[in-house]
Amino acid sequence: MLAMMDCAEDDLEVRRWQAVLARDRSWDGRFVTGVLTTGIYCRPSCPARHPRRENVAFFAAPQDAEAAGLRACLRCRPQDLSRDEIAVGRAIELIRTCEGPPALDWLATETGYSPAHFQRLFKRAIGLSPAAYARALRFERAVDALSDGARVTDAVYEAGFGAPSRFYEASEEKLGMTPSAWREGGRGTTIRWAVVPTTLGAMLVAATDKGVCRVAFEEGHAELAARFPKAKLVAGDAPFAALLEQVLAAVERPGSSAAIPLDVQGTAFQEAVWRELQRIPAGETRSYAQIAAAIGRPGAVRAAGSANGANNVAVLIPCHRVVRSDGSLGGYAYGEAIKAELLRRERGR
């Protein structure tokens, strides 16, 4: 039992650190980050430069950090958490500890809001409704349990599904690399890959049985193995070749990638940003501020930029369509020349 508790705590530490790296505002109110070398504690979304992981400790609340001798960051002011942030953090903890999806009315009562207002508040902060968040959490728990070798029936019921049929219904569109596999370097996953020439340079394409998990220029086997060190990497076969042709077409004729299946995982915030990127019409651009506003998080411009940079599938999730507010291209992982050419091709369609 003690070993299981230690594992759960380790997993929470990993998720908290990932939230800090993503500057994910949905975690504000759920913990604060103490930087032991500076004696300062911050919100997870603090825009300051990230500390080294070994210098960080997490605290459940600002008062806990202050009791440990730390003082509040003057930039993100973590001691001034709003009532809304505290309410969302409280609701997330309730959802995570409930055996089944909690009723909206109950969550609203527990946090002191009307149901309709709390529904809007939670979705604006997280990008999902409370019910959708609970479903996503339940599904993630089930697939993680299966990845760890649990029997299907045990994993399904322990995750909160009333019957195996409910799990299979939820799985229909989602099975691929599990969230835990993404976090742990592709553990238990077979990834087929190839490097092919394009008019923009050599391009790596990699895919699981569900869909494309990596598209990148000027990368090869070494970079893929570093990204997914625990996956089984094999050369692409005939079914993969058909998928590869679709990806090549999307690069040579950007804007034609809507039907290509993807296997990507991120935080709720990152996935909300990626969905919004896919809604940008070919040939058009948006600023980071516009993307943040479109997902209901107008103050999270920097976080939207980080989520944009965390995109694993170039072109297919069109992060090249995001530019600076002044209209200039801004950065791009594979160079501004490729970004400019992709936009030129889209505008010429």
C-alpha positions as CSV (number, residue, x, y, z in Angstrom):
1,M,0.0,0.0,0.0
2,L,2.8,2.4,0.9
3,A,4.5,1.7,-2.4
4,M,1.3,2.5,-4.3
5,M,1.0,5.8,-2.4
6,D,4.6,6.7,-3.3
7,C,3.9,6.0,-7.0
8,A,0.7,8.2,-6.9
9,E,2.7,11.0,-5.3
10,D,5.5,10.6,-7.9
11,D,2.9,10.8,-10.7
12,L,1.4,14.0,-9.2
13,E,4.9,15.6,-9.0
14,V,5.4,14.8,-12.7
15,R,2.1,16.3,-13.7
16,R,2.7,19.4,-11.6
17,W,6.1,19.9,-13.2
18,Q,4.6,19.5,-16.7
19,A,2.0,22.1,-15.8
20,V,4.8,24.5,-14.8
21,L,6.7,23.9,-18.0
22,A,3.5,24.6,-20.0
23,R,2.6,27.6,-17.8
24,D,-0.8,26.0,-17.7
25,R,-3.2,28.3,-15.9
26,S,-5.7,25.5,-15.3
27,W,-3.4,24.4,-12.4
28,D,-3.4,27.9,-10.8
29,G,-5.1,27.4,-7.4
30,R,-4.2,23.8,-7.1
31,F,-0.6,24.2,-5.9
32,V,2.2,26.7,-5.9
33,T,5.8,26.2,-7.0
34,G,8.6,26.9,-4.5
35,V,12.0,27.7,-5.8
36,L,14.3,26.8,-3.0
37,T,17.4,28.6,-4.3
38,T,15.7,32.0,-4.5
39,G,13.2,31.6,-1.6
40,I,10.3,32.5,-3.8
41,Y,7.1,30.7,-4.6
42,C,5.0,31.2,-7.8
43,R,1.8,30.2,-9.6
44,P,2.2,27.3,-12.1
45,S,1.6,29.8,-14.9
46,C,4.2,32.3,-13.8
47,P,5.8,33.9,-16.9
48,A,9.2,34.1,-15.2
49,R,12.1,31.9,-16.5
50,H,11.7,28.3,-15.4
51,P,13.9,27.1,-12.5
52,R,15.9,23.9,-12.6
53,R,13.8,20.9,-11.6
54,E,16.1,19.9,-8.7
55,N,15.6,23.4,-7.1
56,V,11.7,23.1,-7.0
57,A,9.3,21.9,-4.3
58,F,5.5,22.0,-4.6
59,F,3.1,23.2,-2.0
60,A,-0.6,22.7,-1.8
61,A,-1.3,26.4,-0.9
62,P,0.5,29.7,-0.5
63,Q,0.3,29.5,3.3
64,D,2.2,26.2,3.1
65,A,5.0,27.8,1.1
66,E,5.2,30.7,3.5
67,A,5.4,28.4,6.4
68,A,8.4,26.9,4.8
69,G,10.1,30.3,4.7
70,L,9.3,31.3,1.1
71,R,8.0,34.6,-0.1
72,A,5.5,35.4,-2.9
73,C,6.7,36.2,-6.4
74,L,6.1,39.9,-7.2
75,R,5.4,39.1,-10.8
76,C,2.6,36.5,-10.7
77,R,1.4,37.3,-7.1
78,P,0.4,33.7,-6.2
79,Q,-0.9,34.8,-2.8
80,D,-3.7,36.7,-4.6
81,L,-5.4,33.8,-6.2
82,S,-8.9,34.8,-7.3
83,R,-12.1,33.3,-6.0
84,D,-12.6,31.8,-9.5
85,E,-9.2,30.2,-9.6
86,I,-9.7,28.7,-6.1
87,A,-13.2,27.4,-7.2
88,V,-11.9,25.7,-10.3
89,G,-9.0,24.1,-8.4
90,R,-11.4,22.9,-5.8
91,A,-13.7,21.4,-8.4
92,I,-10.8,19.6,-10.2
93,E,-9.8,18.0,-6.9
94,L,-13.4,16.9,-6.3
95,I,-13.7,15.4,-9.7
96,R,-10.4,13.5,-9.3
97,T,-11.4,12.0,-6.0
98,C,-15.0,11.1,-6.9
99,E,-15.7,7.5,-7.8
100,G,-18.0,8.6,-10.6
101,P,-18.6,11.9,-12.6
102,P,-20.0,14.4,-10.1
103,A,-23.2,16.3,-10.9
104,L,-22.8,19.9,-12.0
105,D,-25.3,21.1,-9.4
106,W,-23.2,19.5,-6.6
107,L,-19.9,21.0,-7.9
108,A,-21.5,24.4,-8.1
109,T,-22.9,24.1,-4.6
110,E,-19.5,23.1,-3.3
111,T,-17.7,26.0,-4.9
112,G,-20.4,28.6,-4.2
113,Y,-21.6,29.4,-7.7
114,S,-24.8,28.8,-9.7
115,P,-24.6,25.8,-12.0
116,A,-24.8,27.8,-15.3
117,H,-22.1,30.3,-14.2
118,F,-19.8,27.6,-12.9
119,Q,-20.1,25.6,-16.1
120,R,-18.9,28.7,-18.1
121,L,-16.2,29.5,-15.5
122,F,-14.8,25.9,-15.6
123,K,-14.8,25.7,-19.4
124,R,-13.1,29.0,-19.8
125,A,-10.4,28.0,-17.4
126,I,-9.9,24.4,-18.5
127,G,-11.1,24.3,-22.1
128,L,-13.6,21.4,-21.2
129,S,-16.9,21.3,-19.3
130,P,-16.8,19.6,-15.9
131,A,-18.5,16.5,-17.4
132,A,-16.1,16.3,-20.3
133,Y,-13.1,16.7,-18.0
134,A,-14.4,13.9,-15.8
135,R,-14.9,11.7,-18.9
136,A,-11.4,12.4,-20.1
137,L,-10.0,11.7,-16.7
138,R,-11.9,8.4,-16.4
139,F,-10.7,7.3,-19.8
140,E,-7.1,8.2,-19.1
141,R,-7.2,6.2,-15.9
142,A,-8.5,3.1,-17.7
143,V,-5.9,3.2,-20.5
144,D,-3.1,3.8,-18.0
145,A,-4.2,0.8,-16.0
146,L,-4.3,-1.3,-19.1
147,S,-0.8,-0.1,-20.0
148,D,0.4,-1.3,-16.6
149,G,-1.0,-4.8,-17.2
150,A,-4.3,-4.7,-15.4
151,R,-7.1,-7.0,-16.6
152,V,-9.5,-5.2,-18.9
153,T,-12.5,-5.7,-16.6
154,D,-10.6,-4.5,-13.5
155,A,-9.3,-1.5,-15.3
156,V,-12.7,-0.5,-16.6
157,Y,-14.5,-0.7,-13.3
158,E,-11.8,0.8,-11.3
159,A,-11.7,3.8,-13.7
160,G,-15.4,4.4,-13.0
161,F,-17.0,2.9,-16.1
162,G,-20.3,1.2,-15.3
163,A,-19.7,-1.6,-17.8
164,P,-17.0,-2.6,-20.3
165,S,-19.2,-1.5,-23.2
166,R,-19.0,2.0,-21.9
167,F,-15.3,1.9,-22.1
168,Y,-15.2,0.5,-25.6
169,E,-17.6,3.2,-26.7
170,A,-15.3,5.9,-25.3
171,S,-12.2,4.1,-26.8
172,E,-13.6,4.0,-30.3
173,E,-12.0,7.2,-31.4
174,K,-9.2,7.5,-28.8
175,L,-7.1,4.4,-28.6
176,G,-3.5,4.9,-29.8
177,M,-0.6,5.9,-27.7
178,T,-1.9,6.3,-24.1
179,P,-1.2,9.4,-22.1
180,S,1.2,7.5,-19.9
181,A,3.0,6.2,-23.0
182,W,3.5,9.8,-24.2
183,R,4.8,10.8,-20.8
184,E,7.1,7.8,-20.6
185,G,8.7,7.9,-24.0
186,G,6.4,5.7,-26.0
187,R,6.4,2.7,-23.6
188,G,4.7,-0.3,-25.1
189,T,4.1,1.4,-28.5
190,T,5.3,0.4,-32.0
191,I,6.1,3.4,-34.1
192,R,6.7,3.1,-37.9
193,W,8.8,5.8,-39.5
194,A,10.6,7.1,-42.5
195,V,12.6,10.0,-43.7
196,V,11.6,11.3,-47.1
197,P,12.8,14.2,-49.4
198,T,10.4,17.1,-49.9
199,T,10.8,20.5,-51.7
200,L,11.3,21.9,-48.2
201,G,14.0,19.5,-47.1
202,A,14.2,16.0,-45.6
203,M,11.2,15.2,-43.5
204,L,10.7,12.7,-40.7
205,V,7.2,11.1,-40.5
206,A,6.3,8.6,-37.7
207,A,3.1,7.0,-36.8
208,T,1.5,4.6,-34.3
209,D,-1.4,2.3,-35.2
210,K,-3.8,5.2,-34.5
211,G,-2.2,8.0,-36.5
212,V,0.8,10.3,-37.1
213,C,2.7,11.1,-33.9
214,R,5.6,13.1,-35.4
215,V,6.3,15.2,-38.4
216,A,9.5,17.2,-38.4
217,F,12.0,18.6,-40.9
218,E,15.7,17.7,-40.7
219,E,15.2,15.0,-38.1
220,G,16.0,11.3,-38.3
221,H,16.1,8.1,-36.3
222,A,18.3,9.5,-33.6
223,E,15.9,12.4,-32.8
224,L,12.9,10.0,-32.9
225,A,14.6,7.6,-30.6
226,A,15.4,10.4,-28.2
227,R,11.8,11.5,-28.2
228,F,10.4,8.0,-27.8
229,P,13.2,6.0,-26.1
230,K,10.9,3.2,-24.9
231,A,9.0,2.7,-28.1
232,K,9.7,0.0,-30.7
233,L,10.8,1.8,-33.8
234,V,10.4,-0.1,-37.1
235,A,10.7,0.9,-40.8
236,G,7.4,1.9,-42.4
237,D,5.4,-0.9,-44.1
238,A,2.8,-0.8,-46.9
239,P,-0.1,0.6,-44.8
240,F,2.4,3.2,-43.5
241,A,3.4,4.1,-47.1
242,A,-0.2,5.1,-47.9
243,L,-0.2,7.4,-44.8
244,L,3.2,8.8,-45.8
245,E,1.8,9.8,-49.2
246,Q,-1.0,11.7,-47.5
247,V,1.5,13.6,-45.3
248,L,3.7,14.4,-48.3
249,A,0.7,15.8,-50.2
250,A,-0.1,17.9,-47.2
251,V,3.4,19.4,-47.2
252,E,3.6,20.0,-50.9
253,R,0.0,21.3,-51.0
254,P,-0.5,22.6,-47.4
255,G,-4.2,22.9,-46.4
256,S,-5.1,19.4,-47.6
257,S,-4.4,17.5,-44.3
258,A,-7.8,17.5,-42.6
259,A,-8.4,13.8,-43.0
260,I,-5.0,12.5,-41.8
261,P,-5.4,10.6,-38.5
262,L,-3.2,11.9,-35.6
263,D,-1.9,10.4,-32.4
264,V,-0.9,13.3,-30.2
265,Q,-1.3,14.0,-26.5
266,G,-0.9,17.1,-24.4
267,T,-2.4,19.0,-21.5
268,A,-6.0,20.1,-21.8
269,F,-4.7,23.6,-22.5
270,Q,-2.3,22.4,-25.2
271,E,-5.0,20.3,-26.9
272,A,-7.4,23.3,-26.9
273,V,-4.7,25.4,-28.6
274,W,-4.0,22.7,-31.2
275,R,-7.7,22.3,-32.0
276,E,-7.9,26.1,-32.5
277,L,-4.9,25.9,-34.9
278,Q,-6.7,23.3,-37.0
279,R,-9.6,25.7,-37.3
280,I,-7.5,28.4,-39.0
281,P,-8.4,28.3,-42.7
282,A,-5.5,27.6,-45.1
283,G,-3.9,30.8,-46.2
284,E,-5.0,32.8,-43.1
285,T,-3.0,33.6,-40.0
286,R,-3.8,34.3,-36.4
287,S,-1.8,36.0,-33.6
288,Y,-0.9,34.3,-30.3
289,A,-3.3,36.7,-28.6
290,Q,-6.1,35.7,-31.0
291,I,-5.5,32.0,-30.3
292,A,-5.6,32.6,-26.5
293,A,-8.8,34.6,-26.8
294,A,-10.4,32.0,-29.0
295,I,-10.0,29.3,-26.4
296,G,-11.4,31.5,-23.7
297,R,-8.0,32.3,-22.1
298,P,-7.2,35.9,-23.3
299,G,-4.5,36.3,-20.6
300,A,-2.6,33.2,-21.6
301,V,-0.8,34.6,-24.6
302,R,2.6,33.3,-23.5
303,A,1.2,29.9,-22.7
304,A,-0.5,29.8,-26.1
305,G,2.9,30.4,-27.6
306,S,4.4,27.6,-25.6
307,A,1.6,25.2,-26.6
308,N,2.1,26.2,-30.2
309,G,5.8,25.3,-29.9
310,A,4.9,21.9,-28.3
311,N,3.2,20.8,-31.5
312,N,4.6,17.4,-32.6
313,V,3.2,17.2,-36.1
314,A,4.3,20.1,-38.2
315,V,1.9,21.2,-41.0
316,L,-0.8,18.7,-39.9
317,I,-1.5,20.9,-36.9
318,P,-0.7,24.2,-38.7
319,C,1.4,26.1,-36.1
320,H,3.0,27.9,-39.0
321,R,-0.3,29.9,-39.3
322,V,0.4,31.7,-36.1
323,V,2.3,35.1,-36.4
324,R,3.1,38.0,-34.1
325,S,0.5,40.7,-33.4
326,D,2.4,43.1,-35.6
327,G,2.0,40.7,-38.6
328,S,5.6,39.6,-38.7
329,L,6.3,35.9,-39.0
330,G,7.8,35.3,-35.6
331,G,9.7,32.1,-34.8
332,Y,9.3,28.6,-36.2
333,A,11.0,25.4,-35.1
334,Y,12.2,24.6,-38.6
335,G,13.2,28.2,-39.6
336,E,11.3,31.2,-40.9
337,A,12.1,30.3,-44.5
338,I,10.0,27.1,-44.3
339,K,7.2,28.9,-42.4
340,A,7.1,31.7,-45.1
341,E,7.0,29.1,-47.9
342,L,4.1,27.1,-46.3
343,L,2.1,30.3,-46.0
344,R,2.9,31.3,-49.6
345,R,1.8,27.9,-50.9
346,E,-1.5,28.1,-48.9
347,R,-2.3,31.6,-50.2
348,G,-1.6,30.5,-53.7
349,R,-4.2,27.6,-53.6
